[in-house]
Amino acid sequence: QVQLVESGGGLVQPGGSLRLSCAASGFNLEYYAIGWFRQVSGKKREGVSCISRGDGTTYYADSVKGRFTASRDNAKNTVYLQMNSLEPEDTAVYYCATGPFTCTLVAAHFGSWGQGTQVTVSS
């Protein structure tokens, strides 16, 4: 069974940090571009970042550049999203997904999705 499972979400104060994990089973994440997306109820799903296959080049939405960092741990078959300097506007359900040949931040271009993990940034 091919699965992606997100974890690491929770409640954090503004300015705080969280690290999200995207763990794969049934396939090797090393051979896929992996995107991170977020969605607030009633809003369109927003691309946050993408980490490419091969050299692992990363891409970020303007709203998170300088604050979020995507990375891979191939030995653990896991992709991470380190989120620093969190703001209330970052509150959303965060998802990871397998990407196309070339990294994009367009949700419709991604294939398998995890179940999501809630991130809440609040005082």
C-alpha positions as CSV (number, residue, x, y, z in Angstrom):
1,Q,0.0,0.0,0.0
2,V,1.4,3.4,-1.0
3,Q,0.9,6.0,1.7
4,L,2.1,9.4,2.8
5,V,1.6,10.4,6.5
6,E,2.1,13.9,7.8
7,S,2.9,14.6,11.4
8,G,4.3,17.3,13.7
9,G,1.5,19.8,13.6
10,G,0.2,21.5,16.8
11,L,-0.4,24.8,18.5
12,V,2.4,27.3,18.6
13,Q,2.7,31.0,19.6
14,P,3.5,33.6,17.0
15,G,7.3,33.6,16.4
16,G,7.6,30.0,17.3
17,S,8.7,27.0,15.2
18,L,7.4,23.6,14.2
19,R,8.9,20.8,12.1
20,L,6.5,18.8,10.0
21,S,7.3,15.3,8.7
22,C,6.0,13.5,5.7
23,A,6.8,9.8,5.9
24,A,6.4,7.4,3.0
25,S,5.5,3.8,2.9
26,G,5.2,1.5,-0.1
27,F,7.6,3.5,-2.2
28,N,10.9,5.4,-2.1
29,L,10.5,9.2,-1.6
30,E,13.9,9.8,-2.9
31,Y,12.6,9.3,-6.5
32,Y,9.8,11.9,-6.2
33,A,9.5,15.6,-6.0
34,I,7.5,16.3,-2.8
35,G,5.3,19.3,-2.4
36,W,4.0,20.9,0.8
37,F,0.6,22.6,0.7
38,R,-1.8,24.2,3.1
39,Q,-5.5,24.8,3.2
40,V,-7.8,26.9,5.4
41,S,-11.5,25.8,5.4
42,G,-13.3,27.5,2.6
43,K,-10.1,28.6,0.9
44,K,-8.2,27.2,-2.1
45,R,-5.3,24.9,-1.3
46,E,-2.1,26.9,-1.4
47,G,1.4,25.7,-2.5
48,V,4.0,26.2,0.2
49,S,7.1,24.5,-1.0
50,C,8.5,21.8,-3.3
51,I,11.7,19.8,-3.0
52,S,12.9,18.2,-6.2
53,R,14.2,14.8,-7.1
54,G,17.9,14.3,-7.7
55,D,19.7,17.4,-6.3
56,G,16.9,18.3,-3.9
57,T,16.5,21.9,-5.1
58,T,13.8,23.6,-3.1
59,Y,11.2,26.1,-4.0
60,Y,9.0,28.3,-1.8
61,A,5.9,30.5,-2.0
62,D,6.7,34.1,-1.5
63,S,4.7,34.1,1.7
64,V,7.1,31.7,3.4
65,K,10.5,32.4,1.9
66,G,13.1,32.9,4.5
67,R,11.0,31.3,7.2
68,F,10.3,27.7,5.9
69,T,12.8,25.1,4.8
70,A,12.1,21.8,3.1
71,S,14.6,18.9,3.4
72,R,14.9,15.1,2.9
73,D,16.2,12.3,5.0
74,N,16.4,9.5,2.5
75,A,17.5,6.9,5.1
76,K,14.2,7.5,6.9
77,N,12.2,7.8,3.7
78,T,10.9,11.1,5.1
79,V,10.6,14.7,3.9
80,Y,10.5,17.6,6.4
81,L,9.2,21.1,6.5
82,Q,10.9,23.3,9.1
83,M,8.7,26.3,9.9
84,N,10.2,29.2,11.8
85,S,8.9,32.7,12.7
86,L,5.4,31.4,12.5
87,E,2.6,33.9,12.0
88,P,-1.2,33.5,12.6
89,E,-1.6,33.6,8.8
90,D,0.3,30.3,8.7
91,T,-2.6,28.6,10.5
92,A,-3.9,25.8,8.2
93,V,-4.0,22.1,7.6
94,Y,-0.7,21.1,6.0
95,Y,-0.4,18.4,3.4
96,C,2.5,16.7,1.5
97,A,2.1,15.2,-1.9
98,T,4.1,13.4,-4.7
99,G,4.9,15.8,-7.5
100,P,5.4,15.9,-11.2
101,F,8.7,15.6,-13.1
102,T,9.4,19.3,-12.4
103,C,8.6,21.0,-9.1
104,T,5.7,23.4,-9.1
105,L,3.4,24.9,-6.4
106,V,0.2,24.0,-8.2
107,A,-1.8,21.5,-6.3
108,A,-3.5,20.0,-9.3
109,H,-0.2,18.8,-10.6
110,F,0.5,16.5,-7.6
111,G,-0.5,12.9,-7.3
112,S,-0.7,11.0,-4.0
113,W,-1.6,13.1,-0.9
114,G,-1.3,12.6,2.8
115,Q,-4.1,13.1,5.3
116,G,-2.9,16.5,6.6
117,T,-1.7,17.8,9.9
118,Q,-3.2,20.9,11.7
119,V,-0.9,23.8,12.4
120,T,-2.4,26.6,14.6
121,V,-0.5,29.8,15.3
122,S,-2.1,31.7,18.1
123,S,-1.4,33.7,21.3
